[in-house]
Amino acid sequence: MDGYIRRVAAVDVSSSQRWELYRVLSEPMRLRLLALAADDELSIGELADLLGEGQPNVSRHAAALRHAGLLRDRREGTRTFVRVAVDAARDAVVADALAIGRALCEEDGSLARVADALRAREAAAHEFFARPGKARVDAPPPEIGAYLVALAPLVARRRLALDAGTGDGRMLEVLAPVYERVVAVDRSAAQLARARERCAARGFRNVAFIEAELDARELKTLLGRAGDARAEQAGGADAVFASRLLHHAPRPAQVVAQLADLCAPGGALVVLDYARHDDESMREQADAWLGFEPAELRRFARAAGLGEAHVARIPGALCGDGPDRHLPWQALFARRPPGAAAPARSRPRRHHPTA
């Protein structure tokens, strides 16, 4: 199902029931809740921590604001996320309430802690991927490397590929035989060690490894995306691949924008991830999101300045034998327009699946 599970019409500010709006906004805690939900989409649990209140109490106040048309909610498995309705602040009374609520949140420090709440979403992923462990070098069909080398000339642009969030390097088994040069980036030293072991076992000598975030300057330098304007225009990877990375990100739209920025003009972005599902047990694998609707992925691509975006479902028989083999897989394909400069980056767009 694409979009928020519940949509509430904005309050009719010209109606005779306007007194109800004043009543709803007379509670200071609701003003604070409204201000926090205007800063970013937050779960009821995150709001409870920020406000120092119990979840049932926060849910009750959020329900009153939702009933008044000021909040919209979205279910993500067992969690409920809320944000301020798009048109709510157009009303002068609501705008004033937001300003007062923001002042209250600045005074008690809760607004400053929103960034901490967002970082906490990915703390589990940091811990999960930093765990030491023995590398698994699964043996593909013995002749698959030969098949890929034979296939390589059919790929029009194969100078440079980027494997974003390479993990233990499984994608490198496919990219290294096809592309002349591959850059594998991950923020986990433990994961990169496994990827290096895999490449050494396969004899791949065309892979460079870098421990960095996707927006790190050293990564852009490696791809020719940092420097003067002319280098910025010409640099980047012919293809950027991100396999099962997006569902770990606290702000998926921002990650897609970062990936798009690493593509060369005319280069392609391929994002392999899960379709929407309801398996809460995957949170034990550090999953921040339970998959995405195809429309969400296409919207992320458009917001990042990419064109030709389409999503293909992956047959279940091709999804391996790992703990996520039962989930629905899909792939987003998009392309950076030829000659396109790096898109302007101001404040990253928040993850609002139906915005």
Contacts in CASP RR format, 6 or more apart in sequence:
PFRMAT RR
TARGET T0000
AUTHOR 0000-0000-0000
METHOD contacts of the structure
MODEL  1
MDGYIRRVAAVDVSSSQRWELYRVLSEPMRLRLLALAADDELSIGELADL
LGEGQPNVSRHAAALRHAGLLRDRREGTRTFVRVAVDAARDAVVADALAI
GRALCEEDGSLARVADALRAREAAAHEFFARPGKARVDAPPPEIGAYLVA
LAPLVARRRLALDAGTGDGRMLEVLAPVYERVVAVDRSAAQLARARERCA
ARGFRNVAFIEAELDARELKTLLGRAGDARAEQAGGADAVFASRLLHHAP
RPAQVVAQLADLCAPGGALVVLDYARHDDESMREQADAWLGFEPAELRRF
ARAAGLGEAHVARIPGALCGDGPDRHLPWQALFARRPPGAAAPARSRPRR
HHPTA
1 276 0 8 1.000
1 293 0 8 1.000
2 293 0 8 1.000
2 294 0 8 1.000
2 295 0 8 1.000
2 296 0 8 1.000
2 353 0 8 1.000
2 354 0 8 1.000
3 74 0 8 1.000
3 293 0 8 1.000
3 295 0 8 1.000
3 296 0 8 1.000
3 353 0 8 1.000
3 354 0 8 1.000
4 72 0 8 1.000
4 73 0 8 1.000
4 74 0 8 1.000
4 353 0 8 1.000
4 354 0 8 1.000
5 73 0 8 1.000
5 74 0 8 1.000
5 75 0 8 1.000
6 66 0 8 1.000
6 72 0 8 1.000
6 73 0 8 1.000
7 72 0 8 1.000
8 66 0 8 1.000
8 67 0 8 1.000
8 69 0 8 1.000
8 71 0 8 1.000
8 72 0 8 1.000
8 85 0 8 1.000
9 69 0 8 1.000
10 69 0 8 1.000
10 85 0 8 1.000
10 87 0 8 1.000
10 88 0 8 1.000
11 20 0 8 1.000
11 21 0 8 1.000
11 68 0 8 1.000
11 69 0 8 1.000
11 70 0 8 1.000
11 88 0 8 1.000
11 91 0 8 1.000
13 21 0 8 1.000
13 91 0 8 1.000
13 93 0 8 1.000
20 68 0 8 1.000
21 68 0 8 1.000
21 91 0 8 1.000
21 93 0 8 1.000
21 94 0 8 1.000
22 93 0 8 1.000
24 30 0 8 1.000
24 64 0 8 1.000
24 65 0 8 1.000
24 67 0 8 1.000
24 68 0 8 1.000
24 70 0 8 1.000
25 31 0 8 1.000
25 34 0 8 1.000
25 93 0 8 1.000
25 94 0 8 1.000
25 97 0 8 1.000
27 61 0 8 1.000
28 101 0 8 1.000
28 104 0 8 1.000
29 51 0 8 1.000
29 53 0 8 1.000
29 61 0 8 1.000
30 61 0 8 1.000
30 64 0 8 1.000
30 65 0 8 1.000
31 97 0 8 1.000
31 98 0 8 1.000
31 100 0 8 1.000
31 101 0 8 1.000
31 104 0 8 1.000
32 51 0 8 1.000
32 101 0 8 1.000
32 104 0 8 1.000
32 105 0 8 1.000
32 108 0 8 1.000
32 110 0 8 1.000
33 47 0 8 1.000
33 51 0 8 1.000
33 58 0 8 1.000
33 61 0 8 1.000
33 62 0 8 1.000
33 65 0 8 1.000
34 65 0 8 1.000
34 70 0 8 1.000
34 71 0 8 1.000
34 84 0 8 1.000
34 97 0 8 1.000
34 98 0 8 1.000
34 101 0 8 1.000
35 98 0 8 1.000
35 101 0 8 1.000
35 102 0 8 1.000
35 104 0 8 1.000
35 105 0 8 1.000
35 111 0 8 1.000
36 42 0 8 1.000
36 47 0 8 1.000
36 50 0 8 1.000
36 51 0 8 1.000
36 105 0 8 1.000
36 110 0 8 1.000
36 111 0 8 1.000
36 114 0 8 1.000
37 47 0 8 1.000
37 71 0 8 1.000
37 82 0 8 1.000
37 83 0 8 1.000
37 84 0 8 1.000
38 83 0 8 1.000
38 84 0 8 1.000
38 89 0 8 1.000
38 98 0 8 1.000
38 102 0 8 1.000
39 111 0 8 1.000
39 114 0 8 1.000
40 83 0 8 1.000
40 114 0 8 1.000
40 118 0 8 1.000
40 350 0 8 1.000
41 74 0 8 1.000
41 81 0 8 1.000
41 82 0 8 1.000
41 83 0 8 1.000
41 350 0 8 1.000
41 351 0 8 1.000
41 352 0 8 1.000
42 50 0 8 1.000
42 81 0 8 1.000
42 82 0 8 1.000
42 83 0 8 1.000
42 114 0 8 1.000
42 117 0 8 1.000
43 76 0 8 1.000
43 79 0 8 1.000
43 80 0 8 1.000
43 81 0 8 1.000
43 82 0 8 1.000
44 55 0 8 1.000
44 58 0 8 1.000
44 59 0 8 1.000
44 62 0 8 1.000
44 79 0 8 1.000
44 80 0 8 1.000
44 81 0 8 1.000
44 82 0 8 1.000
45 55 0 8 1.000
45 58 0 8 1.000
45 79 0 8 1.000
46 117 0 8 1.000
46 120 0 8 1.000
47 58 0 8 1.000
47 62 0 8 1.000
47 82 0 8 1.000
48 54 0 8 1.000
48 55 0 8 1.000
48 57 0 8 1.000
48 58 0 8 1.000
49 117 0 8 1.000
50 110 0 8 1.000
50 113 0 8 1.000
50 114 0 8 1.000
50 117 0 8 1.000
51 58 0 8 1.000
51 110 0 8 1.000
59 80 0 8 1.000
62 71 0 8 1.000
62 73 0 8 1.000
62 82 0 8 1.000
65 71 0 8 1.000
66 72 0 8 1.000
66 73 0 8 1.000
66 82 0 8 1.000
69 85 0 8 1.000
69 88 0 8 1.000
70 84 0 8 1.000
70 85 0 8 1.000
70 88 0 8 1.000
70 94 0 8 1.000
71 82 0 8 1.000
71 83 0 8 1.000
71 84 0 8 1.000
71 85 0 8 1.000
72 82 0 8 1.000
72 83 0 8 1.000
72 84 0 8 1.000
72 85 0 8 1.000
73 80 0 8 1.000
73 81 0 8 1.000
73 82 0 8 1.000
74 80 0 8 1.000
74 81 0 8 1.000
74 82 0 8 1.000
74 83 0 8 1.000
74 353 0 8 1.000
74 354 0 8 1.000
75 81 0 8 1.000
76 289 0 8 1.000
76 290 0 8 1.000
77 278 0 8 1.000
77 280 0 8 1.000
77 290 0 8 1.000
78 280 0 8 1.000
83 350 0 8 1.000
83 352 0 8 1.000
84 98 0 8 1.000
86 355 0 8 1.000
88 94 0 8 1.000
89 95 0 8 1.000
89 98 0 8 1.000
102 111 0 8 1.000
105 111 0 8 1.000
106 112 0 8 1.000
118 250 0 8 1.000
118 251 0 8 1.000
119 250 0 8 1.000
121 250 0 8 1.000
121 288 0 8 1.000
122 248 0 8 1.000
122 249 0 8 1.000
122 250 0 8 1.000
122 288 0 8 1.000
124 283 0 8 1.000
124 286 0 8 1.000
124 288 0 8 1.000
125 248 0 8 1.000
125 286 0 8 1.000
125 288 0 8 1.000
126 187 0 8 1.000
126 188 0 8 1.000
127 286 0 8 1.000
128 285 0 8 1.000
128 286 0 8 1.000
129 167 0 8 1.000
129 186 0 8 1.000
129 188 0 8 1.000
129 190 0 8 1.000
129 191 0 8 1.000
129 286 0 8 1.000
130 188 0 8 1.000
130 189 0 8 1.000
130 190 0 8 1.000
131 190 0 8 1.000
132 190 0 8 1.000
133 190 0 8 1.000
133 194 0 8 1.000
135 168 0 8 1.000
135 193 0 8 1.000
135 194 0 8 1.000
135 197 0 8 1.000
135 198 0 8 1.000
136 168 0 8 1.000
136 194 0 8 1.000
137 197 0 8 1.000
137 198 0 8 1.000
137 201 0 8 1.000
138 170 0 8 1.000
140 173 0 8 1.000
144 173 0 8 1.000
145 177 0 8 1.000
148 174 0 8 1.000
148 177 0 8 1.000
148 178 0 8 1.000
149 177 0 8 1.000
149 178 0 8 1.000
151 178 0 8 1.000
152 158 0 8 1.000
152 177 0 8 1.000
152 178 0 8 1.000
152 179 0 8 1.000
155 178 0 8 1.000
155 179 0 8 1.000
157 238 0 8 1.000
157 239 0 8 1.000
157 266 0 8 1.000
157 267 0 8 1.000
158 178 0 8 1.000
158 179 0 8 1.000
158 180 0 8 1.000
158 238 0 8 1.000
158 239 0 8 1.000
159 179 0 8 1.000
159 180 0 8 1.000
159 181 0 8 1.000
159 238 0 8 1.000
160 179 0 8 1.000
160 180 0 8 1.000
160 181 0 8 1.000
160 182 0 8 1.000
160 183 0 8 1.000
160 223 0 8 1.000
160 236 0 8 1.000
160 237 0 8 1.000
160 238 0 8 1.000
160 264 0 8 1.000
161 175 0 8 1.000
161 178 0 8 1.000
161 179 0 8 1.000
161 181 0 8 1.000
161 182 0 8 1.000
161 183 0 8 1.000
161 237 0 8 1.000
161 238 0 8 1.000
161 239 0 8 1.000
161 240 0 8 1.000
161 241 0 8 1.000
162 182 0 8 1.000
162 183 0 8 1.000
162 185 0 8 1.000
162 223 0 8 1.000
162 236 0 8 1.000
162 237 0 8 1.000
162 239 0 8 1.000
162 240 0 8 1.000
162 241 0 8 1.000
162 262 0 8 1.000
163 169 0 8 1.000
163 171 0 8 1.000
163 172 0 8 1.000
163 175 0 8 1.000
163 182 0 8 1.000
163 183 0 8 1.000
163 184 0 8 1.000
163 185 0 8 1.000
163 241 0 8 1.000
163 243 0 8 1.000
164 185 0 8 1.000
164 214 0 8 1.000
164 240 0 8 1.000
164 241 0 8 1.000
164 242 0 8 1.000
164 245 0 8 1.000
164 259 0 8 1.000
164 262 0 8 1.000
165 184 0 8 1.000
165 185 0 8 1.000
165 186 0 8 1.000
165 187 0 8 1.000
165 191 0 8 1.000
165 242 0 8 1.000
165 243 0 8 1.000
165 245 0 8 1.000
166 172 0 8 1.000
166 184 0 8 1.000
166 185 0 8 1.000
166 186 0 8 1.000
166 191 0 8 1.000
166 192 0 8 1.000
166 195 0 8 1.000
166 209 0 8 1.000
167 186 0 8 1.000
167 188 0 8 1.000
167 191 0 8 1.000
167 192 0 8 1.000
167 194 0 8 1.000
167 195 0 8 1.000
168 191 0 8 1.000
168 194 0 8 1.000
168 195 0 8 1.000
168 198 0 8 1.000
169 184 0 8 1.000
169 191 0 8 1.000
169 194 0 8 1.000
169 195 0 8 1.000
169 198 0 8 1.000
169 199 0 8 1.000
170 198 0 8 1.000
170 243 0 8 1.000
171 241 0 8 1.000
171 243 0 8 1.000
172 182 0 8 1.000
172 184 0 8 1.000
172 195 0 8 1.000
172 198 0 8 1.000
172 199 0 8 1.000
172 202 0 8 1.000
172 204 0 8 1.000
172 207 0 8 1.000
173 198 0 8 1.000
173 202 0 8 1.000
175 182 0 8 1.000
175 241 0 8 1.000
176 182 0 8 1.000
176 199 0 8 1.000
176 202 0 8 1.000
176 204 0 8 1.000
176 206 0 8 1.000
176 207 0 8 1.000
177 204 0 8 1.000
179 206 0 8 1.000
179 238 0 8 1.000
179 239 0 8 1.000
180 206 0 8 1.000
181 206 0 8 1.000
181 208 0 8 1.000
182 204 0 8 1.000
182 206 0 8 1.000
182 207 0 8 1.000
182 208 0 8 1.000
183 207 0 8 1.000
183 208 0 8 1.000
183 209 0 8 1.000
183 210 0 8 1.000
183 219 0 8 1.000
183 222 0 8 1.000
183 223 0 8 1.000
183 237 0 8 1.000
184 192 0 8 1.000
184 195 0 8 1.000
184 207 0 8 1.000
184 208 0 8 1.000
184 209 0 8 1.000
184 210 0 8 1.000
185 209 0 8 1.000
185 210 0 8 1.000
185 211 0 8 1.000
185 212 0 8 1.000
185 214 0 8 1.000
185 219 0 8 1.000
186 192 0 8 1.000
186 195 0 8 1.000
186 211 0 8 1.000
187 211 0 8 1.000
187 212 0 8 1.000
187 213 0 8 1.000
188 211 0 8 1.000
189 211 0 8 1.000
192 209 0 8 1.000
192 211 0 8 1.000
195 209 0 8 1.000
196 209 0 8 1.000
199 207 0 8 1.000
208 222 0 8 1.000
210 216 0 8 1.000
210 218 0 8 1.000
210 219 0 8 1.000
210 222 0 8 1.000
212 218 0 8 1.000
212 219 0 8 1.000
213 219 0 8 1.000
214 255 0 8 1.000
214 258 0 8 1.000
214 259 0 8 1.000
214 262 0 8 1.000
215 258 0 8 1.000
215 261 0 8 1.000
217 226 0 8 1.000
219 262 0 8 1.000
220 226 0 8 1.000
220 262 0 8 1.000
221 227 0 8 1.000
223 235 0 8 1.000
223 236 0 8 1.000
223 237 0 8 1.000
223 262 0 8 1.000
224 231 0 8 1.000
224 234 0 8 1.000
224 235 0 8 1.000
224 236 0 8 1.000
225 231 0 8 1.000
225 232 0 8 1.000
225 235 0 8 1.000
225 236 0 8 1.000
225 261 0 8 1.000
225 262 0 8 1.000
225 342 0 8 1.000
226 232 0 8 1.000
232 341 0 8 1.000
232 342 0 8 1.000
233 265 0 8 1.000
233 339 0 8 1.000
233 341 0 8 1.000
234 264 0 8 1.000
234 265 0 8 1.000
235 264 0 8 1.000
235 265 0 8 1.000
236 262 0 8 1.000
236 263 0 8 1.000
236 264 0 8 1.000
236 267 0 8 1.000
237 262 0 8 1.000
237 263 0 8 1.000
237 264 0 8 1.000
237 267 0 8 1.000
238 264 0 8 1.000
238 267 0 8 1.000
238 268 0 8 1.000
239 263 0 8 1.000
239 267 0 8 1.000
239 268 0 8 1.000
239 269 0 8 1.000
239 270 0 8 1.000
240 259 0 8 1.000
240 260 0 8 1.000
240 262 0 8 1.000
240 263 0 8 1.000
240 267 0 8 1.000
240 268 0 8 1.000
240 269 0 8 1.000
240 270 0 8 1.000
241 270 0 8 1.000
241 271 0 8 1.000
241 272 0 8 1.000
242 255 0 8 1.000
242 259 0 8 1.000
242 269 0 8 1.000
242 270 0 8 1.000
242 271 0 8 1.000
242 272 0 8 1.000
242 273 0 8 1.000
243 272 0 8 1.000
243 273 0 8 1.000
244 272 0 8 1.000
244 273 0 8 1.000
244 274 0 8 1.000
244 324 0 8 1.000
245 255 0 8 1.000
245 271 0 8 1.000
245 273 0 8 1.000
246 252 0 8 1.000
246 255 0 8 1.000
246 256 0 8 1.000
246 271 0 8 1.000
246 273 0 8 1.000
246 289 0 8 1.000
246 292 0 8 1.000
247 273 0 8 1.000
247 274 0 8 1.000
247 287 0 8 1.000
247 288 0 8 1.000
247 289 0 8 1.000
247 290 0 8 1.000
247 291 0 8 1.000
247 292 0 8 1.000
248 286 0 8 1.000
248 287 0 8 1.000
248 288 0 8 1.000
249 255 0 8 1.000
249 288 0 8 1.000
249 289 0 8 1.000
250 288 0 8 1.000
250 351 0 8 1.000
251 348 0 8 1.000
251 350 0 8 1.000
251 351 0 8 1.000
252 289 0 8 1.000
252 292 0 8 1.000
252 296 0 8 1.000
252 300 0 8 1.000
252 351 0 8 1.000
253 299 0 8 1.000
253 300 0 8 1.000
253 303 0 8 1.000
253 304 0 8 1.000
253 348 0 8 1.000
253 349 0 8 1.000
253 350 0 8 1.000
253 351 0 8 1.000
254 348 0 8 1.000
254 349 0 8 1.000
254 351 0 8 1.000
256 269 0 8 1.000
256 271 0 8 1.000
256 297 0 8 1.000
256 300 0 8 1.000
256 301 0 8 1.000
256 303 0 8 1.000
256 304 0 8 1.000
257 300 0 8 1.000
257 303 0 8 1.000
257 304 0 8 1.000
257 343 0 8 1.000
257 345 0 8 1.000
257 348 0 8 1.000
257 349 0 8 1.000
259 269 0 8 1.000
259 271 0 8 1.000
259 304 0 8 1.000
260 269 0 8 1.000
260 301 0 8 1.000
260 304 0 8 1.000
260 305 0 8 1.000
260 306 0 8 1.000
260 334 0 8 1.000
260 336 0 8 1.000
260 343 0 8 1.000
261 304 0 8 1.000
261 342 0 8 1.000
261 343 0 8 1.000
261 345 0 8 1.000
263 269 0 8 1.000
263 306 0 8 1.000
263 335 0 8 1.000
263 336 0 8 1.000
264 336 0 8 1.000
265 336 0 8 1.000
265 337 0 8 1.000
265 338 0 8 1.000
265 339 0 8 1.000
265 340 0 8 1.000
266 335 0 8 1.000
266 336 0 8 1.000
266 337 0 8 1.000
266 338 0 8 1.000
266 339 0 8 1.000
266 340 0 8 1.000
267 335 0 8 1.000
267 336 0 8 1.000
268 333 0 8 1.000
268 334 0 8 1.000
268 335 0 8 1.000
268 336 0 8 1.000
269 301 0 8 1.000
269 306 0 8 1.000
269 332 0 8 1.000
269 333 0 8 1.000
269 334 0 8 1.000
269 335 0 8 1.000
269 336 0 8 1.000
270 331 0 8 1.000
270 332 0 8 1.000
270 333 0 8 1.000
271 297 0 8 1.000
271 331 0 8 1.000
271 332 0 8 1.000
272 314 0 8 1.000
272 329 0 8 1.000
272 330 0 8 1.000
272 331 0 8 1.000
272 332 0 8 1.000
273 291 0 8 1.000
273 292 0 8 1.000
273 297 0 8 1.000
273 329 0 8 1.000
273 330 0 8 1.000
273 331 0 8 1.000
273 332 0 8 1.000
274 290 0 8 1.000
274 291 0 8 1.000
274 292 0 8 1.000
274 324 0 8 1.000
274 327 0 8 1.000
274 328 0 8 1.000
274 329 0 8 1.000
274 330 0 8 1.000
275 291 0 8 1.000
275 292 0 8 1.000
275 293 0 8 1.000
275 294 0 8 1.000
275 313 0 8 1.000
275 327 0 8 1.000
275 328 0 8 1.000
275 329 0 8 1.000
275 330 0 8 1.000
276 290 0 8 1.000
276 291 0 8 1.000
276 292 0 8 1.000
276 293 0 8 1.000
276 328 0 8 1.000
277 290 0 8 1.000
277 291 0 8 1.000
277 327 0 8 1.000
277 328 0 8 1.000
278 290 0 8 1.000
279 290 0 8 1.000
279 326 0 8 1.000
279 327 0 8 1.000
280 290 0 8 1.000
282 290 0 8 1.000
282 323 0 8 1.000
282 324 0 8 1.000
282 327 0 8 1.000
285 323 0 8 1.000
285 324 0 8 1.000
289 351 0 8 1.000
292 330 0 8 1.000
292 353 0 8 1.000
293 353 0 8 1.000
294 311 0 8 1.000
294 330 0 8 1.000
296 353 0 8 1.000
296 354 0 8 1.000
297 309 0 8 1.000
297 311 0 8 1.000
297 330 0 8 1.000
297 332 0 8 1.000
298 309 0 8 1.000
298 310 0 8 1.000
298 311 0 8 1.000
298 332 0 8 1.000
299 355 0 8 1.000
300 332 0 8 1.000
301 307 0 8 1.000
301 309 0 8 1.000
301 332 0 8 1.000
301 334 0 8 1.000
302 309 0 8 1.000
303 349 0 8 1.000
304 334 0 8 1.000
304 343 0 8 1.000
305 336 0 8 1.000
305 337 0 8 1.000
305 340 0 8 1.000
305 343 0 8 1.000
306 334 0 8 1.000
306 335 0 8 1.000
306 336 0 8 1.000
306 337 0 8 1.000
307 334 0 8 1.000
307 335 0 8 1.000
307 336 0 8 1.000
307 337 0 8 1.000
308 333 0 8 1.000
308 334 0 8 1.000
308 335 0 8 1.000
309 332 0 8 1.000
309 333 0 8 1.000
309 334 0 8 1.000
310 332 0 8 1.000
310 333 0 8 1.000
310 334 0 8 1.000
311 330 0 8 1.000
311 331 0 8 1.000
311 332 0 8 1.000
311 333 0 8 1.000
312 330 0 8 1.000
312 331 0 8 1.000
312 333 0 8 1.000
313 328 0 8 1.000
313 329 0 8 1.000
313 330 0 8 1.000
314 328 0 8 1.000
314 329 0 8 1.000
314 330 0 8 1.000
314 331 0 8 1.000
316 325 0 8 1.000
316 328 0 8 1.000
316 329 0 8 1.000
318 329 0 8 1.000
319 325 0 8 1.000
319 327 0 8 1.000
319 329 0 8 1.000
349 355 0 8 1.000
END
